[in-house]
């Protein structure tokens, strides 16, 4: 095996926090086979190389040729997520100020922008903590031996980003409800909350399906 390929396999395995035994189990080979690849004693066959590339979400040709294998740090969306969260918090504050001043009723502000911001804060900081600690035990069905932690991190970041973007959209949309009678605002607030929960479920399912299909 070429030195570049062996080095890439080692780098990818370590980047994803896998031991030789865990890596071997995921692609259906023995730990000794992995050891032989990394020491350049043997070379994986084409089918196995394809499995390795899919497991680590990298380009097969690049991995074999010793080019960039995706081991570089992926684009971080944290800055954009923070901007969206701050924007949503600012708009929610505006809604509450207007409610406290008596210009709009308080109830719809609490159940729509208020609840949405609270849930978004919870999701954002729980996902940040989970990613930083590399501990995905909060995710139902997560198996450290079988699941790719880097892909799970991408899933959490994408869900967080889409959720925050949608919440910001609903915060802006809430301004249009100001012209409605008070009773209609109550109803509209509940409807908005229901739409959010349905959309959040759709986001989670959609991101999971998208990642699994890759």
C-alpha positions as CSV (number, residue, x, y, z in Angstrom):
1,X,0.0,0.0,0.0
2,X,1.2,3.5,-0.7
3,X,2.3,5.7,2.2
4,X,-0.3,8.3,1.3
5,X,-3.2,5.9,1.5
6,X,-2.0,4.3,4.7
7,X,-1.6,7.8,6.3
8,X,-5.0,8.9,5.1
9,X,-6.7,5.8,6.6
10,X,-4.9,6.4,10.0
11,X,-5.8,10.1,9.9
12,X,-9.5,9.5,9.1
13,X,-9.8,6.8,11.7
14,X,-8.3,8.9,14.4
15,X,-10.3,12.0,13.4
16,X,-13.5,10.1,13.9
17,X,-12.3,8.8,17.3
18,X,-12.3,5.1,16.3
19,X,-10.0,2.4,17.5
20,X,-8.7,-0.1,15.0
21,X,-11.1,-2.7,16.4
22,X,-14.1,-0.3,16.1
23,X,-13.1,0.7,12.6
24,X,-12.7,-2.9,11.6
25,X,-16.2,-3.7,12.9
26,X,-17.8,-0.9,11.0
27,X,-16.5,-2.1,7.6
28,X,-16.7,-5.9,8.3
29,X,-13.0,-6.8,8.5
30,X,-10.6,-7.9,11.3
31,X,-8.5,-5.6,13.5
32,X,-5.4,-7.3,12.1
33,X,-6.5,-6.3,8.5
34,X,-6.7,-2.7,9.6
35,X,-3.3,-2.9,11.3
36,X,-1.8,-4.3,8.1
37,X,-3.2,-1.5,6.0
38,X,-1.9,1.2,8.3
39,X,1.5,-0.4,8.4
40,X,1.5,-0.7,4.6
41,X,1.7,-4.5,4.7
42,X,-1.5,-5.0,2.8
43,X,-4.0,-2.9,0.7
44,X,-7.8,-2.9,1.0
45,X,-9.6,-4.1,-2.1
46,X,-11.7,-1.7,-4.2
47,X,-15.0,-2.7,-2.5
48,X,-13.5,-2.1,1.0
49,X,-12.0,1.2,-0.1
50,X,-15.4,2.3,-1.2
51,X,-16.9,1.3,2.2
52,X,-14.1,3.3,3.9
53,X,-14.8,6.4,1.8
54,X,-18.6,6.2,2.5
55,X,-18.0,5.6,6.2
56,X,-15.8,8.7,6.6
57,X,-17.9,10.8,4.0
58,X,-14.8,11.5,1.9
59,X,-13.8,11.2,-1.8
60,X,-12.5,7.8,-2.7
61,X,-10.1,9.1,-5.4
62,X,-8.7,11.8,-3.1
63,X,-8.2,9.3,-0.3
64,X,-6.3,6.8,-2.6
65,X,-4.2,9.5,-4.2
66,X,-3.2,11.1,-1.0
67,X,-5.1,14.4,-1.7
68,X,-7.4,16.2,0.6
69,X,-9.6,13.6,2.3
70,X,-12.0,15.9,4.1
71,X,-9.9,15.7,7.3
72,X,-9.7,19.5,7.3
73,X,-12.1,21.3,9.6
74,X,-15.6,21.4,8.0
75,X,-17.2,24.8,7.6
76,X,-18.5,25.9,10.9
77,X,-22.0,27.4,11.0
78,X,-21.8,28.5,14.6
79,X,-21.3,32.2,13.7
80,X,-24.4,32.2,11.6
81,X,-26.4,30.4,14.2
82,X,-25.4,32.9,16.8
83,X,-26.4,35.8,14.6
84,X,-29.8,34.2,14.0
85,X,-30.3,33.5,17.7
86,X,-29.4,37.1,18.6
87,X,-31.7,38.5,15.9
88,X,-34.6,36.3,17.2
89,X,-33.9,37.4,20.8
90,X,-34.0,41.0,19.7
91,X,-37.3,40.7,17.9
92,X,-38.8,38.8,20.8
93,X,-37.7,41.6,23.1
94,X,-39.5,44.1,20.9
95,X,-42.7,42.0,21.1
96,X,-42.5,41.8,24.9
97,X,-41.8,45.6,25.2
98,X,-44.9,46.3,23.1
99,X,-46.9,43.8,25.2
100,X,-45.8,45.4,28.5
101,X,-46.7,48.8,27.2
102,X,-50.2,47.6,26.5
103,X,-50.1,48.0,22.7
104,X,-50.6,44.3,22.1
105,X,-51.9,41.5,24.3
106,X,-49.3,39.6,26.4
107,X,-50.7,36.0,26.0
108,X,-49.9,35.5,22.3
109,X,-46.5,37.0,22.8
110,X,-45.7,34.5,25.5
111,X,-47.0,31.4,23.6
112,X,-45.5,32.3,20.2
113,X,-42.2,34.4,20.2
114,X,-41.6,33.6,23.9
115,X,-41.9,29.8,23.7
116,X,-40.2,29.7,20.4
117,X,-37.1,31.6,21.7
118,X,-37.0,29.4,24.8
119,X,-37.1,26.2,22.8
120,X,-34.5,27.5,20.4
121,X,-32.1,28.5,23.3
122,X,-32.5,25.0,24.8
123,X,-31.8,23.3,21.4
124,X,-28.9,25.6,20.6
125,X,-27.0,25.2,23.9
126,X,-27.8,21.5,24.4
127,X,-26.4,20.8,20.9
128,X,-23.3,22.9,21.6
129,X,-22.6,21.1,24.8
130,X,-23.2,17.7,23.2
131,X,-20.9,18.5,20.4
132,X,-18.2,20.0,22.6
133,X,-18.2,16.9,24.9
134,X,-18.5,14.5,22.0
135,X,-21.3,12.8,24.1
136,X,-24.3,11.9,22.0
137,X,-26.1,9.8,24.7
138,X,-29.1,12.2,24.6
139,X,-29.8,11.0,21.0
140,X,-32.1,8.0,21.0
141,X,-30.6,5.0,19.3
142,X,-27.1,6.4,19.0
143,X,-24.5,3.7,19.0
144,X,-20.9,4.8,19.4
145,X,-19.6,1.7,17.7
146,X,-21.8,2.0,14.6
147,X,-22.6,5.7,14.2
148,X,-20.2,8.2,12.7
149,X,-19.8,11.0,15.3
150,X,-18.8,13.6,12.7
151,X,-21.9,13.0,10.7
152,X,-24.0,13.3,13.9
153,X,-22.3,16.7,14.6
154,X,-23.2,17.9,11.2
155,X,-26.8,16.8,11.7
156,X,-27.1,18.7,15.0
157,X,-25.6,21.8,13.5
158,X,-27.9,21.7,10.5
159,X,-31.0,21.2,12.6
160,X,-29.9,24.1,14.9
161,X,-29.3,26.4,11.9
162,X,-32.6,25.6,10.2
163,X,-34.6,25.8,13.4
164,X,-33.1,29.2,14.2
165,X,-33.8,30.5,10.7
166,X,-37.4,29.4,10.9
167,X,-38.0,30.9,14.3
168,X,-36.6,34.2,13.1
169,X,-39.1,34.0,10.1
170,X,-42.0,33.4,12.6
171,X,-40.8,36.3,14.7
172,X,-41.0,38.6,11.7
173,X,-44.4,37.1,10.7
174,X,-45.7,37.8,14.2
175,X,-45.6,41.6,13.5
176,X,-48.3,41.1,10.9
177,X,-50.6,39.8,13.7
178,X,-50.6,43.2,15.4
179,X,-53.4,44.5,13.3
180,X,-55.7,41.6,14.2
181,X,-58.3,41.8,17.1
182,X,-57.1,40.5,20.5
183,X,-59.1,37.2,20.3
184,X,-57.8,36.6,16.8
185,X,-54.2,37.2,18.0
186,X,-54.7,34.5,20.7
187,X,-55.8,32.0,18.1
188,X,-53.1,33.0,15.7
189,X,-50.4,32.6,18.4
190,X,-51.5,29.1,19.1
191,X,-51.6,28.3,15.4
192,X,-48.1,29.7,15.0
193,X,-46.9,27.5,17.8
194,X,-48.4,24.5,16.2
195,X,-46.8,25.3,12.9
196,X,-43.5,25.6,14.6
197,X,-43.7,22.2,16.2
198,X,-44.7,20.5,12.9
199,X,-41.9,22.3,11.1
200,X,-39.3,21.4,13.8
201,X,-40.3,17.7,13.4
202,X,-40.0,18.0,9.6
203,X,-36.6,19.6,9.9
204,X,-35.3,16.8,12.2
205,X,-36.7,14.0,10.0
206,X,-35.5,15.7,6.8
207,X,-31.9,16.3,8.0
208,X,-31.7,12.7,9.2
209,X,-32.9,11.3,5.9
210,X,-30.6,13.6,4.0
211,X,-27.5,12.5,6.0
212,X,-28.4,8.8,5.8
213,X,-28.8,9.0,2.0
214,X,-25.3,10.3,1.5
